[in-house]
Amino acid sequence: MALMSLILLLGAASAINKARKGQWYTAGGIFLPILGVDVMLFDGVERHSSLLFWLGVALAAVGFGVEFIAYRRTRPPMPQ
């Protein structure tokens, strides 16, 4: 529990740092998967709540999608 809380705290600090630089997609790509795994494991699995488990899975999936968008936006254009 303490390790996951530490990971959530460090992920939030990293996301805040990216958001202050204006890199909103990267901030979401960092924070959403961490939050999703936290909700999925500690609220969904420990409390046996399937709704919270699937909410965590959805948050993680959206976070990975946002990370892909951030990658596409920062990638240099392909030479033609």
N, C-alpha and C positions, 0 to 999 in steps of 0.2 A: 504494500500500500504506500509506504513512504517513497519507494523508488518511482512508482508511477506518478505520485504527486510532484516529485522533483523533476521528472521528465516534463510534466505539464507546465510547471513553473518556468523551466528553461525554454521550452517551446514558446510560451507566451512572451517571455522577454525577447526572444529572437524575432518573433512576429511583430512585436511593438517596434523594435529597431528597424525592421524592413518597412513598416507602415510609416514611420517618421521620414524615411527617405522617399516616400511616395510609391513604393513597390507593393501595391495592394494585393495583386495576384500572388506574389511570392509570399506575402504575409499569410494570406488565406491558405496557400499550399503548405505552409509550415504548421499552422495551428489547427486546421480542421481535421487532418488525419489523427493528430495526437488527441484532440478532444473526442473524436469518434471512437478511438480505441479505449479511451478512459471510460466513456459512457457504456460501450459495449461490454467491457470486462467487469467493471466494478458495479455498475448499476444493473446491467442486464443479466450477467452470469451469476453474480453473488446473490442478487435478490430474486432470481428466477423470473425475471420479467422479459417476456419475448418482445414486447413493444419497445422497451429501451434497448434491447440487443439490436433489433433491426434499425432503430434510430441511429445507433452508433455505427452500424455498417454503412448506412446512408451518408452520415457525416464523413466517414473515411473515404467513401467513393467520391463524394463531391470534392473533398480536399485534393484527391489525386487528379481529378478533372481540372481543378483550378491550377494545380501545379503544371499540368500540361499546357494550359493557356499561358501561364507565365513563361514557360519555356519557348512557346511559339512566338510570343511578343518580344522576347529579348534575343532571339536567334538572329544572326546577321543574314541579310538576304542572299539567296543563292545567285551566283553569277550566271548570266544567260549566254 
